[in-house]
């Protein structure tokens, strides 16, 4: 694993979902194996070939599932002499669609940190692809102080808008696509990103403009490249193309011009409109063949529900319009067959059609252009820029099937225009869409980021005690470690003494930490009141301050770390304009915490306050608690982020942290890849966490519940991980 990468850039890219490997990518297998997988592999190889780059890691999810190739279980694959595909385990071992991966992303992030330790060097740059990787990149950039690039590929707000236009309900969209969590991750990624990489101007001006954290000055347009060694024109006779034999199974006259579409069976790809446009234009049906390459399948009834529904519609339309002999829809193809398909269509003087409802870029369009095949594409996203650069086709309204059919017919009927567009495509792709040009522009922007990066060391070790600890108990104070007077009188005090005695006297000498919303003086006061020794670590003021040991030595590196883009004076001015918010007493204000009383009758909803902050480019964490308190912290500050910071700083694995809490304020810590304990007197907002294998719901209240959790996990022995929880 270890490789000397001290001289030159070390870039870590994250593309988490789908199936990624170095060769024979399963493009179109399902909704998660589209152009993004090809793009990140090609980008990794292209960057690894540059002299100024020392190492590139493409980090994805490790999958062990009899339904997919065994290669996806391999922890590492070499893509190039300096390019590596790294697979990190998270969640169940089986293949999962991206919408259900969200609960396991923190686990993935910890796996990435372990990988960096094995490499022996932190990357210079993080590059996150899609919303799920954006979540990972945001967290790691916050913890490690590394610049982050973000590429959305396709955006949740755009997808939701399109699905609503098609008549799908908000409830169904959320149920199927987990869309709100995705959009929130995109907002946070845009907030954290040093630079946003886009493929088109339309993405910048229209798609990202839908987001509260829209900051066009951070966005650069770097169109993807195409492998010109794979995709190029050919003059070989039609009958010599290997894949033609597969098409002969469907077509009566294979020499007719081919109308080619390559897309996975997804509603958004809008293939049914193309079929109707072809079938309902009699002269087009007579003149040309329709070839639909919709990924690979054995039995469409065994496909996932979404693709299965699309394939059923495709087969129904072919039968309804009796397109047998005129339309080909092969069940299987290999990645190496794709260039030949473009060449077959070009040799028949056909056309490539992309009728998608929305298209972030459209890699197939530049592949077709590189093979000398004119294109017809949706008037959305990437196709607008591609045709503006290449002048090798026409744009259409994807919902106007009559116009689509007529445009295809006109393109096939005008031989001179066809030749002009074919030649334009070849020149345009070579000029604008090569990988060498892509990485040259990419690295030019990256070098500018590196010049602005602070050089101060990240780590500063303030003490020695924790260096001996290999595990740590972290607990909230109020209603977790200590309860109300009645609860403490009913056995709570004895349980507290038992817990403190266990932590003090056990031979393992575990670390002990407090994480509370209280100020440091208030936290110390209540601990002394209940005769709790000062812990090894105090995380106070909702995670904005860290102190160590009896001397309460502040972690000044944490203070410096979280100060990033913190603007308390400007924030005060902004919040003064919002009704229903009242500054708390001065003693509740801290250097990196601004606290308000919240009047739910007079104030806007919390989500509207957050949107207002984002639209005014505030980089803050907003903490709402008990329906009456509102705290604002720097972007890098929270109890959960402080926990990750401690784990990284002291080299203690997160699975060696036992975290106890009782309320929604503790949720971020509990859902990290730690061993969580929810005490028996918990607030209802934590009920949704029940069932997660790494969160134990205790029966005992307060300290008794913490003791119960320590026993459940055998935390002070050899640590017993519940089934389904990776080490």
Buried (B, 14 or more C-beta within 10 A) or exposed (E): EEBEBEEBBBBBBBBBBBBBBBEEBBBBBBBBBBBBBBBBBBBBBBBBBBEEBBBBBBBBBBBBBEEBBEBBBBEEBEBBEBBBBBBBBBBBBEBBBBBEBBEBBBBBBBBBBEBBEEBEBBBBBBBBBBBBBBBBBBBBBBBBBBBBBBBBBBBBBBBBBBBEEEEBEEEEBEEEBBBEBBBBBBBBBBBBBBBBBBBBBBBBEBBBEBBBBBBEEBBBBBBBBBBBEBBBBBEEEEEEBEBBEBBEEBBEEBEBBBBBBBBBBBBBBBBBBBBBBBBBBEEBBEBBBBBBBBBBBEEBEEBEEBBBBBBBBBEEBBEEBEBEEBBBBBEEBEBEBBBBBBBBBBBBBBBBBBBBBBBBBBBBBBBBBBBBBBBBBBBBBBBBBBBEBBBBBBBBBBBEBEEBBBBBBEBBEEEEBBEBBBBBBBBBBBEBBBBEBBBEBBBEBBEEBEEEEEEEEBEEEBEEEBEEBBBBBBBBBBBBBBBEEEBBEEBBBEBBBBBBEBBEEEEEBBBBBBBBBBBBEBBBEBBEEBEBEBBBBBBBBBBBBBBBBEEBEBBEBBBBBBEBBBBBEEBBEBBEEBEBBEBBEEEBBBBBBBBBBBEEEEBBEEEEBBBBBBEEBBBBBBBBBEEEBBBBBBBBBBBBBBBBBBBBBBEBBBBBBBBBBBBBBBBBBBBBBBBBBBBBBBBEBBEEBEEBEBBBBBEBBBBBBBBBBBBBBEBBEEBEBEEEBBE
